[in-house]
């Protein structure tokens, strides 16, 4: 039987790859046999391109031929799901996916599952928390599923470089499976600590786990690190040398703004480059993926949103503008390249600001016990389930962090999501201080290791695979340490000048708000619905975002706290004043402003006043002075989400009588100046006050905006 089964498996492999001479890689058949014949729980740790997806597609189809139900594959990214469904078709595997981008197909898919005509169902881990899926689809699947696959299984582990709270739900799913339901977990990026953790989670203390682990070194990759002094230098290098890199590839950036700026600059200088970030529309993402696969663009400038599972075996290069926070995360991203080519180029261009970005993302992912208690208290005291906007009017936490915290609390069983909203289960939540401290220490060690990688005097590939505890690690003979720099290090003055000019652009559009946050009545503010059109501002401008490649660094330094953590107040530097003049000059407003008014600041009064006064003088605009702060106003630092921000500034400002009298006589707009825009609520509310006081229109301007 086993011989016949292996022949069937080999036939499916050849259909899947489209090659009549295809043979199993070492470990592939062993994994398939363990799943189909042994019905084991299996962990496969193999390098990208080894063929992990072939293992689970072949095992799924063989299990179906034995009369078993469909395979349930948990995958982390939509790009991965789309690619895998297409790959499954080549082998005659009927694969479908349920995700947020194919809502119109759900009904048909559910009917196909009920009719047992689906071989493979791919879902994201977040689908496991969806009330409708959990209540209507999951119970049936648990009882009928022929195989469960956890792709990118390092996401299960706290110690994994890309830990996702919803992945921890998989442990509960596995505990509900009938006995002898085979389980496969796969990853290319797991060190020994992660492997042990994943083995414990998929085994559940009841099942022995068969682990198949192979060498992780990628023979096709040529690694290098190029130190350049600033953003201009890195962009200039790309402008001059991008076309010299083989094929098409990915330019990874640490922030959304950096990816967008990079794509824009390279496009402007003649390269075919598209952005790909968490802010990119889904349709544009799919179009960008297709363009890269078809080699109709040279590169995508991407954040980590383009990562696990993106399937382009002939990807020719990976460039990093700024380093990921760990060697393991770096290995995972560079592993996208050179899977079906003899060679691929991988170059890291680190940035001195990388550690600050690492620290931000590391701290933002950790739950706060104080905020968690507030969320649980709010849910416990509510009459029924609360939507997330309703929670935001009860707990002062930013939306993104609230979403992450709710996932953590849900996985730990203290809250649950229903179709009506979030509810408290009554299960006490305990902050695991020891665990989070260990994770934080591990993250810091990984960051230090990444800095070591950047300055190695020994083989780079050996260092990366050693970071994954690969017992097969050895010098590669190809990297810039083993064989010398393979990349050009010169940049022409023309490219440098072009990049510098591009990063010195002035002025980004920014809109004020047009709707009030919901449930404001709970916070004592009588607001609801849309903001009256006659009380809104025109489209405004900021010089730059703090995360921009150009003015971002200068602005971050300006707004940085002092050694005691307090805001620093200073007159606006001349270079920022001149840049602001240029931004105002290039602003395509429909009517030129006649006067200037500014928003008073408790923390940086010199900064905002000097900016407003300089603009007033240079532009020959009437200086109306500042708005007034209500008596007793202090530094406003205690509001994080929109609802609480509106509450805290609703009664904070007044229009002085003299200013109101003058506004009513002005025929043109008034320029409203601030130093920094974050939530946009301060500009929205002060513009409303000015419009109510008689301003015909308000043009907001600030030095900086958040991300």
C-alpha positions in Angstrom: 0.0 0.0 0.0 2.8 2.4 0.9 4.5 1.9 -2.4 1.3 2.6 -4.3 0.6 5.6 -2.2 4.0 7.0 -2.9 3.5 6.5 -6.6 0.2 8.4 -6.3 1.9 11.1 -4.3 4.6 11.4 -6.9 2.1 11.8 -9.7 0.4 14.6 -7.8 3.7 16.3 -7.3 4.4 16.2 -11.0 1.0 17.7 -11.8 1.6 20.4 -9.1 5.1 21.4 -10.5 4.3 20.8 -14.1 7.4 18.7 -14.4 7.4 15.1 -15.5 10.8 14.5 -13.9 10.0 16.0 -10.5 11.1 14.0 -7.5 10.6 14.5 -3.8 13.1 16.5 -1.9 14.6 14.8 1.2 11.9 14.8 3.9 8.9 15.5 1.7 7.7 12.0 1.3 8.5 11.2 4.9 6.2 14.1 6.0 3.4 13.0 3.7 3.7 9.4 4.8 3.6 10.5 8.5 0.4 12.4 7.9 -1.5 10.1 5.5 -0.5 6.7 6.8 0.6 7.4 10.4 -2.0 10.2 11.0 0.7 11.9 13.1 1.2 15.5 14.2 4.1 16.8 12.2 6.3 19.9 12.3 8.3 20.7 9.1 11.1 23.3 9.5 12.6 23.7 6.0 14.0 26.7 4.0 11.7 28.7 1.7 11.4 27.0 -1.6 11.9 23.4 -0.2 8.3 22.6 -1.0 6.2 22.7 2.2 3.0 23.6 0.3 3.5 20.5 -1.9 3.5 18.4 1.2 0.2 19.6 2.5 -1.5 19.7 -0.9 -0.5 16.2 -1.7 -1.4 14.9 1.8 -4.8 16.7 1.5 -5.6 15.0 -1.8 -4.5 11.6 -0.7 -6.6 11.9 2.5 -9.6 12.9 0.3 -9.1 9.8 -1.8 -9.3 7.8 1.4 -12.7 9.2 2.0 -11.7 11.9 4.5 -13.1 15.5 4.7 -11.4 18.6 3.4 -8.1 20.0 4.7 -8.3 23.2 6.7 -5.2 25.3 6.1 -4.6 28.3 8.4 -2.5 30.9 6.4 -1.4 34.3 7.6 -1.7 36.5 4.5 -4.2 37.0 1.7 -1.4 37.0 -0.9 -0.4 33.5 0.3 -4.0 32.3 0.1 -4.5 33.5 -3.5 -1.3 31.9 -4.6 -2.0 28.6 -2.9 -5.5 28.3 -4.3 -4.0 28.8 -7.8 -1.3 26.3 -7.1 -3.8 23.8 -5.8 -5.7 23.8 -9.1 -2.6 22.6 -11.0 -2.7 19.4 -9.0 -6.5 19.0 -9.3 -7.0 20.1 -5.7 -10.3 22.1 -5.3 -9.2 24.9 -3.0 -11.2 27.8 -1.7 -10.6 30.6 0.7 -12.8 32.6 3.0 -11.4 36.0 3.7 -12.3 39.7 3.9 -11.7 40.3 0.2 -14.2 37.7 -1.2 -17.3 38.5 0.8 -19.5 38.0 -2.2 -18.3 34.4 -2.7 -18.9 33.2 0.9 -22.4 31.8 0.4 -21.4 29.7 -2.6 -18.3 28.4 -0.7 -20.3 27.5 2.3 -22.7 25.4 0.1 -19.7 23.7 -1.6 -18.3 22.8 1.9 -21.6 21.4 3.0 -21.8 19.4 -0.3 -18.3 18.0 0.4 -17.0 19.2 -2.9 -14.1 21.2 -1.5 -10.6 19.6 -0.9 -8.9 22.5 0.8 -10.2 25.5 2.7 -7.8 28.2 3.5 -8.5 30.7 6.2 -6.6 33.3 8.2 -6.2 32.8 12.0 -8.4 35.9 12.4 -11.3 33.9 10.8 -11.3 31.7 13.9 -12.6 34.6 15.9 -15.3 35.6 13.4 -18.7 34.8 15.2 -20.5 33.5 12.1 -17.6 31.3 11.0 -17.0 30.0 14.6 -20.7 29.2 15.2 -21.8 27.9 11.8 -18.8 26.6 9.9 -16.2 25.6 12.4 -18.1 22.9 14.4 -18.9 21.0 11.1 -15.3 21.3 10.0 -13.8 20.1 13.3 -15.8 16.9 13.0 -15.2 16.3 9.3 -11.7 17.7 8.5 -9.2 15.3 7.0 -6.1 17.3 7.8 -5.3 20.6 9.6 -2.3 22.6 8.4 -0.8 25.6 10.3 1.4 27.5 7.8 4.0 29.9 9.0 3.7 28.1 12.4 6.3 30.3 14.1 3.5 32.8 14.4 2.0 30.6 17.1 5.0 31.2 19.4 5.6 34.3 21.6 9.2 33.8 20.6 8.5 33.9 16.9 9.6 37.0 15.0 6.1 37.5 13.7 3.9 36.4 16.6 0.2 37.0 16.0 -2.3 36.6 19.0 -5.0 35.0 16.9 -2.6 32.2 16.0 -2.8 31.0 19.6 -6.4 30.1 19.0 -5.2 27.2 16.9 -4.2 25.3 20.0 -7.8 25.3 21.1 -8.9 24.2 17.6 -6.5 21.3 17.7 -7.7 20.2 21.1 -11.2 19.8 19.7 -10.2 17.5 16.8 -11.2 13.9 16.7 -8.4 11.4 17.5 -6.1 10.5 14.7 -6.8 13.7 12.8 -3.3 14.5 11.3 -1.9 17.9 11.9 0.9 19.6 9.9 2.8 22.7 11.0 5.3 24.4 8.7 7.8 27.2 8.9 11.1 28.3 7.5 12.0 30.6 10.4 12.1 28.8 13.7 15.1 28.5 16.1 15.2 25.8 18.8 13.2 27.8 21.3 10.4 28.3 18.7 10.5 24.7 17.6 10.1 23.5 21.2 7.2 25.9 21.8 5.4 24.9 18.5 5.9 21.2 19.3 4.3 21.7 22.7 1.3 23.6 21.3 0.5 21.3 18.4 1.0 18.2 20.5 -1.1 19.6 23.4 0.7 17.3 25.8 -1.2 14.3 24.4 0.5 13.6 21.0 4.0 13.0 20.1 5.2 15.4 17.3 7.3 14.2 14.4 9.7 17.0 13.5 11.4 17.1 10.1 14.2 19.6 10.0 16.6 20.4 7.1 19.4 22.7 6.4 18.4 26.3 6.1 21.2 27.9 4.1 20.1 29.3 0.7 22.8 28.5 -1.9 21.4 31.0 -4.4 21.6 34.0 -2.1 24.5 36.5 -2.2 24.3 38.6 0.9 25.8 42.0 1.5 25.6 45.1 3.7 26.3 48.6 2.4 26.6 51.5 4.9 25.5 54.8 3.4 25.3 58.1 5.5 21.7 59.1 4.9 18.4 58.6 3.1 19.5 60.7 0.2 22.5 58.4 -0.3 20.4 55.2 -0.2 17.9 56.5 -2.7 20.7 57.8 -4.9 22.3 54.4 -4.9 19.0 52.8 -6.0 18.3 55.4 -8.6 21.8 54.7 -10.1 22.1 51.0 -9.7 18.6 49.4 -9.5 18.6 48.4 -13.1 21.9 46.6 -12.6 20.3 44.1 -10.2 19.1 40.8 -11.7 15.4 40.4 -12.7 12.8 42.0 -10.5 12.6 42.2 -6.7 11.5 43.8 -3.5 12.8 46.9 -1.7 11.8 46.5 1.9 11.2 49.6 4.1 10.4 49.8 7.8 7.6 52.3 7.6 4.7 53.0 5.3 5.9 56.5 4.6 9.3 55.3 3.7 7.9 52.7 1.3 5.6 55.3 -0.4 8.4 57.9 -0.6 10.8 55.3 -2.1 8.3 54.2 -4.7 7.4 57.7 -5.6 11.1 58.8 -6.0 12.2 55.8 -8.0 9.2 56.2 -10.3 9.9 59.9 -10.8 13.5 59.1 -12.0 12.3 56.5 -14.5 12.2 53.1 -12.7 9.0 51.0 -12.7 8.4 50.7 -9.0 5.1 50.4 -7.1 4.3 50.8 -3.4 2.9 47.9 -1.3 2.0 48.7 2.3 -0.8 48.2 4.9 -2.2 51.4 3.6 -2.4 50.2 0.0 -6.0 49.3 -1.2 -6.5 45.6 -1.7 -7.2 45.9 -5.4 -3.9 47.9 -5.8 -2.1 45.3 -3.8 -3.3 42.5 -6.1 -2.3 44.6 -9.1 1.1 45.2 -7.6 1.7 41.5 -6.9 0.6 40.6 -10.4 2.9 43.2 -11.9 5.9 41.9 -10.0 5.2 38.3 -10.9 4.9 39.3 -14.5 8.2 41.2 -14.3 6.3 44.3 -15.6 7.8 46.3 -12.8 11.4 46.3 -11.6 10.4 46.3 -7.9 7.8 46.8 -5.2 8.8 49.2 -2.4 7.1 47.4 0.4 6.7 47.1 4.2 6.4 43.7 5.9 2.8 43.6 4.6 4.5 41.8 1.6 6.1 38.9 3.3 5.2 35.4 4.3 3.8 33.4 1.4 4.4 35.8 -1.5 5.2 33.3 -4.3 7.6 34.4 -7.0 10.3 31.7 -7.2 12.5 33.7 -9.7 12.7 36.9 -7.5 16.1 38.3 -8.4 16.9 40.6 -5.5 15.9 41.9 -2.1 17.0 45.3 -0.9 16.4 46.6 2.7 16.3 50.3 3.4 16.6 49.9 7.1 17.0 46.6 8.9 14.4 44.3 10.4 14.6 43.9 14.1 16.1 40.4 14.2 18.2 38.1 12.0 15.4 35.6 12.0 12.9 38.2 10.5 15.6 39.2 8.1 16.2 35.6 7.0 12.4 35.2 6.5 12.2 38.2 4.2 15.3 37.6 2.1 14.2 34.0 1.7 11.6 35.3 -0.8 14.4 35.6 -3.4 16.3 33.1 -5.5 14.1 30.0 -5.0 14.1 29.1 -8.7 17.3 30.9 -9.9 20.9 30.0 -9.5 21.7 33.4 -7.8 19.9 36.3 -6.3 21.3 39.5 -4.7 20.4 40.5 -1.1 21.6 43.9 0.1 21.0 45.5 3.5 21.4 49.3 3.8 21.0 50.0 7.5 19.8 53.3 9.0 21.1 54.8 12.2 17.4 55.3 13.2 16.5 51.6 12.9 16.7 50.9 16.7 14.2 53.6 17.4 11.7 52.0 15.0 12.4 48.6 16.5 11.6 49.9 20.0 8.4 51.5 18.9 7.0 48.3 17.3 8.2 46.2 20.2 6.6 48.3 22.9 3.3 48.8 20.9 2.8 45.1 20.7 2.9 44.5 24.5 -0.4 44.6 26.4 -0.7 47.1 29.3 -2.2 45.6 32.4 -3.7 48.9 33.4 -5.5 49.4 30.0 -6.5 45.8 30.0 -8.2 46.2 33.4 -10.1 49.3 32.0 -11.3 47.4 29.0 -12.5 44.4 31.1 -14.2 46.7 33.6 -16.0 48.6 30.8 -17.2 45.4 29.2 -18.3 44.0 32.6 -20.3 47.1 33.5 -22.0 47.3 30.1 -25.6 46.2 29.6 -24.7 44.1 26.6 -21.9 43.6 24.0 -20.0 46.7 23.0 -18.7 47.6 19.5 -15.2 48.8 19.3 -16.2 52.5 18.7 -18.4 52.1 21.8 -15.4 50.9 23.8 -13.3 53.8 22.6 -15.7 56.2 24.3 -15.1 54.2 27.6 -11.4 53.5 27.4 -8.7 56.0 26.4 -6.5 53.8 24.0 -5.7 54.2 20.3 -7.7 52.1 17.9 -4.8 49.9 16.7 -3.7 49.1 20.2 -7.2 48.4 21.3 -7.7 45.9 18.5 -4.5 44.1 19.5 -5.4 44.1 23.2 -8.9 42.7 22.4 -7.3 39.8 20.5 -5.0 39.0 23.4 -7.8 39.1 25.9 -10.0 37.0 23.5 -7.3 34.3 23.1 -6.8 34.2 26.8 -10.6 33.6 27.2 -11.5 36.8 29.1 -13.5 38.4 26.3 -15.4 37.1 23.3 -16.6 38.6 20.1 -20.2 38.0 19.0 -22.1 39.5 16.1 -23.3 42.2 18.4 -19.8 43.2 19.7 -17.4 42.4 22.4 -18.4 40.8 25.8 -16.7 40.0 29.0 -16.8 36.2 29.7 -16.2 36.5 33.4 -12.9 34.8 33.2 -10.3 36.7 35.2 -7.3 37.9 33.1 -3.9 37.9 34.7 -1.0 39.8 33.2 1.8 37.3 32.8 4.6 39.6 33.8 7.3 36.9 33.6 6.4 35.8 30.1 6.2 39.4 28.7 9.5 40.2 30.4 11.2 37.2 28.8 9.7 38.1 25.4 11.0 41.7 25.8 14.5 40.5 26.7 14.4 38.1 23.7 13.5 41.0 21.4 16.3 43.1 22.8 18.8 40.3 22.2 17.5 39.9 18.6 18.0 43.6 18.0 21.6 43.4 19.2 22.2 40.4 17.0 21.0 42.4 14.0 23.5 45.1 14.8 26.2 42.4 15.0 25.1 41.1 11.6 25.6 44.6 10.1 29.2 44.6 11.2 30.3 41.0 10.7 33.8 40.0 9.8 32.7 36.3 9.3 30.2 34.8 6.9 26.7 36.4 6.8 24.7 33.3 5.8 26.4 31.3 8.5 25.4 33.9 11.0 21.8 33.9 9.9 21.4 30.1 9.9 23.2 29.9 13.2 20.6 32.4 14.6 18.0 29.7 13.6 20.1 27.1 15.5 20.7 25.3 12.2 23.2 22.5 13.0 24.3 22.6 9.3 25.5 26.2 9.4 28.8 26.8 7.5 30.4 29.6 5.5 28.7 30.3 2.2 31.7 31.5 0.1 29.5 34.1 -1.7 28.6 36.9 0.7 30.6 40.2 0.8 32.6 38.9 3.8 33.5 35.6 2.2 34.1 36.8 -1.3 34.4 40.6 -1.0 31.8 43.3 -2.0 29.8 42.3 -5.1 27.8 45.5 -5.3 28.9 49.0 -6.5 29.7 51.5 -3.8 30.0 54.6 -5.9 27.2 57.2 -6.4 27.4 60.1 -8.9 26.9 63.7 -7.8 23.9 63.9 -10.2 22.1 61.0 -8.5 22.9 62.4 -5.0 21.6 65.8 -6.0 18.5 64.4 -7.5 17.7 62.3 -4.4 18.4 65.3 -2.1 16.1 67.5 -4.1 13.3 64.9 -4.0 13.6 64.5 -0.3 13.5 68.3 0.1 10.0 68.6 -1.3 7.7 70.8 0.7 4.1 70.3 1.8 1.7 67.4 2.1 -2.1 67.7 1.9 -4.0 66.9 5.0 -7.8 67.0 5.7 -9.6 67.9 8.9 -12.3 65.6 10.2 -15.8 65.5 8.8 -17.6 63.3 11.3 -17.6 63.3 15.1 -16.6 60.1 17.0 -19.6 58.0 18.1 -20.9 57.8 21.7 -19.6 61.2 22.6 -22.6 61.7 24.9 -21.0 59.3 27.3 -18.1 61.7 27.7 -20.3 64.7 28.3 -19.9 66.2 24.8 -23.1 66.9 22.8 -21.8 65.8 19.4 -23.1 63.3 16.9 -23.0 62.6 13.2 -21.4 64.7 10.5 -19.8 68.1 11.1 -21.7 70.9 9.5 -20.1 71.9 6.2 -20.1 75.6 7.0 -18.0 74.8 10.1 -15.2 72.7 8.5 -11.8 73.7 7.2 -10.4 73.6 3.7 -7.8 71.0 2.8 -4.7 71.8 4.8 -1.0 71.3 4.5 1.9 70.0 6.7 5.5 70.4 5.8 6.1 66.6 6.2 5.3 63.6 8.3 7.6 62.6 11.1 8.2 59.3 9.3 9.1 60.8 5.9 12.5 60.2 4.5 13.0 63.9 3.7 12.2 66.4 6.4 11.1 63.6 8.8 14.5 63.3 10.6 14.8 67.1 11.1 11.3 67.2 12.5 11.8 64.2 14.8 14.8 66.0 16.3 12.9 69.2 16.7 10.0 67.5 18.5 12.2 65.1 20.6 11.9 65.4 24.3 14.8 66.6 26.5 16.8 64.3 28.8 14.1 64.5 31.4 11.4 63.5 29.0 9.8 66.9 28.8 9.0 68.8 25.5 11.7 71.1 24.3 10.6 74.6 23.2 12.6 76.7 20.8 12.3 79.1 17.9 11.7 77.4 14.6 15.1 76.8 12.8 15.7 78.9 9.7 15.8 75.8 7.4 12.2 74.8 8.5 11.0 78.4 8.2 12.3 78.5 4.6 10.8 75.1 3.8 7.4 76.3 5.2 7.6 79.3 3.0 8.1 77.0 0.0 5.2 74.8 1.0 2.9 77.8 1.3 4.1 79.2 -2.0 3.3 75.9 -3.8 -0.1 75.4 -2.1 -2.8 75.5 -4.8 -5.4 77.3 -2.7 -8.4 78.7 -4.4 -8.0 82.0 -2.5 -4.9 83.5 -0.9 -5.2 83.9 2.9 -5.5 87.4 4.3 -4.6 86.8 7.9 -2.8 84.4 10.3 -4.0 83.0 13.6 -2.3 80.3 15.6 -3.2 77.6 18.1 -1.5 78.4 21.5 0.7 75.7 22.9 1.5 75.0 26.6 4.5 72.8 25.9 6.0 74.6 22.9 4.8 78.3 22.9 7.9 79.7 21.3 7.9 77.2 18.5 4.3 77.8 17.2 4.4 81.6 17.8 7.7 82.0 15.9 6.4 79.9 13.0 3.2 82.0 12.8 5.0 85.3 13.1 7.5 84.4 10.4 4.8 83.4 8.0 2.8 86.5 8.7 5.8 88.8 8.1 7.1 87.0 5.0 3.7 86.7 3.5 2.5 90.1 4.5 -0.5 88.6 6.2 -2.3 90.3 9.0 -1.3 88.7 12.3 -4.4 88.2 14.4 -2.5 86.5 17.2 -3.3 83.3 19.0 -6.6 81.7 20.1 -7.0 81.8 23.8 -6.6 78.8 26.2 -9.3 78.4 28.7 -8.2 79.1 32.3 -6.2 76.3 33.9 -5.3 74.6 30.6 -2.3 72.3 31.0 -0.3 70.1 28.6 -2.8 67.9 26.8 -1.1 64.5 26.8 -3.7 62.2 28.3 -5.9 61.5 25.3 -5.1 58.7 22.8 -8.2 57.8 20.8 -10.5 60.2 18.9 -13.3 60.2 21.5 -11.1 61.1 24.4 -9.2 63.6 22.3 -12.4 65.5 21.4 -13.4 65.4 25.0 -10.1 66.9 26.2 -10.0 69.8 23.7 -13.8 70.5 23.2 -13.7 73.4 25.7 -10.0 74.1 25.6 -9.9 77.0 23.2 -11.7 80.4 22.8 -11.7 82.9 19.9 -10.7 86.3 21.5 -13.3 89.0 21.0 -10.9 91.2 18.9 -10.1 88.3 16.6 -13.8 87.5 16.1 -14.5 91.1 15.2 -11.8 91.2 12.6 -12.7 87.8 11.2 -16.2 89.0 10.3 -14.7 91.7 8.1 -12.2 89.6 6.2 -13.2 88.7 2.6 -10.6 85.9 2.3 -9.4 82.8 4.2 -7.5 82.8 7.5 -4.4 80.7 7.8 -4.5 78.5 11.0 -1.0 77.6 12.3 0.0 74.8 14.6 3.3 73.0 15.2 2.1 69.4 15.0 -1.0 67.5 13.8 -1.7 64.0 15.1 -5.3 63.1 15.4 -6.4 66.2 13.4 -9.1 67.0 16.1 -7.4 70.1 17.4 -7.3 71.6 13.9 -10.9 70.4 13.3 -12.3 72.0 16.5 -10.4 75.3 16.3 -11.3 75.7 12.6 -14.9 75.2 13.6 -14.6 77.9 16.2 -13.1 80.3 13.7 -15.8 79.5 11.2 -18.5 80.1 13.8 -16.8 83.4 14.7 -17.1 84.6 11.1 -14.2 83.3 9.1 -15.2 82.7 5.4 -12.8 79.8 5.2 -9.9 78.3 7.2 -6.6 76.9 5.8 -4.8 74.7 8.3 -1.0 74.5 8.2 1.5 72.8 10.5 5.1 71.8 10.5 4.6 68.1 11.1 2.1 65.3 11.1 2.2 61.8 12.6 2.4 58.7 10.4 
